[in-house]
Amino acid sequence: MAFMPPFGPPPGTTVQQGPTLPPPPFEPPISAFAVDPGAISRCLYRNTFVWLTNGNRFWFFPTFVGRFSVTGYRWTGRFWVIFGISLREISSFSCF
């Protein structure tokens, strides 16, 4: 079984509520941001479009950035769901 990094803020940390509105109705052009905790932390609590290394892409609303992962809410096309992912799986992102 593959190692799964822990997602979410450390115990005792206050978690801010997720987004209340849908993301923008467009897919932005792919960006060239380097994926690291410092870069993606600029997108905290902002609509962020994410491109994964496996080709998937979606709107994401990050609420916590750790050393190796990011947690927040993923847009399903109808509603937001809690979601966490390893930074290694993100190939690019763009926040608005």
C-alpha positions in Angstrom: 0.0 0.0 0.0 1.3 3.5 -0.9 2.2 5.9 1.9 -0.5 8.5 2.3 0.6 11.8 3.9 -1.6 13.2 6.7 -3.9 15.9 5.4 -5.3 18.8 7.3 -4.1 21.2 10.0 -2.5 20.1 13.2 -4.7 19.2 16.1 -6.0 22.3 17.9 -5.8 24.5 14.8 -8.9 26.5 13.9 -10.2 25.6 10.4 -11.9 28.4 8.5 -15.2 27.6 6.7 -15.2 26.6 3.1 -16.3 28.7 0.1 -20.0 29.7 -0.1 -20.1 30.5 -3.8 -19.2 28.4 -6.9 -15.8 29.1 -8.6 -15.5 31.2 -11.8 -17.2 29.6 -14.8 -14.1 29.2 -16.9 -10.9 27.2 -17.1 -7.8 29.5 -17.1 -4.7 28.9 -19.2 -2.2 26.7 -17.5 0.4 28.5 -15.5 4.1 28.0 -14.8 4.1 28.4 -11.0 6.6 26.1 -9.2 4.7 23.9 -6.8 5.9 24.3 -3.3 4.4 25.2 0.1 5.4 28.8 -0.2 4.0 29.3 -3.7 0.7 27.7 -3.1 0.2 29.3 0.3 -0.4 32.6 -1.6 -3.6 31.0 -2.8 -5.1 30.3 0.7 -8.8 31.0 0.8 -8.9 31.9 -2.9 -10.4 30.1 -5.9 -7.5 28.1 -7.4 -7.4 26.1 -10.6 -5.2 23.0 -10.2 -3.6 20.8 -12.9 -2.5 17.4 -11.6 0.4 15.3 -12.9 -2.1 12.6 -14.0 -3.9 15.1 -16.3 -6.9 15.8 -14.1 -7.8 19.5 -13.5 -10.3 21.2 -11.3 -11.2 24.2 -9.1 -9.8 24.0 -5.6 -10.2 26.3 -2.5 -7.2 25.7 -0.3 -7.5 26.3 3.5 -4.3 24.7 4.8 -0.8 24.2 3.3 1.6 21.8 5.0 5.1 20.9 4.1 4.0 18.1 1.7 0.3 18.5 1.2 -2.5 21.0 0.8 -6.1 20.7 2.1 -9.3 22.5 1.3 -12.4 22.1 -0.9 -12.7 20.7 -4.4 -15.5 21.8 -6.8 -17.4 18.8 -8.2 -19.3 20.8 -10.7 -22.3 21.1 -8.3 -20.9 21.6 -4.8 -17.7 21.8 -2.8 -16.3 18.7 -1.0 -13.4 18.5 1.5 -10.3 17.4 -0.3 -6.6 16.9 0.4 -3.7 16.1 -1.9 0.1 15.7 -1.9 2.0 18.7 -3.4 3.9 16.1 -5.5 0.7 15.4 -7.4 0.1 19.0 -8.5 1.9 20.0 -11.7 0.6 23.6 -11.9 -1.9 25.9 -10.3 -3.3 29.4 -10.7 -5.3 31.4 -8.1 -7.8 34.2 -8.4 
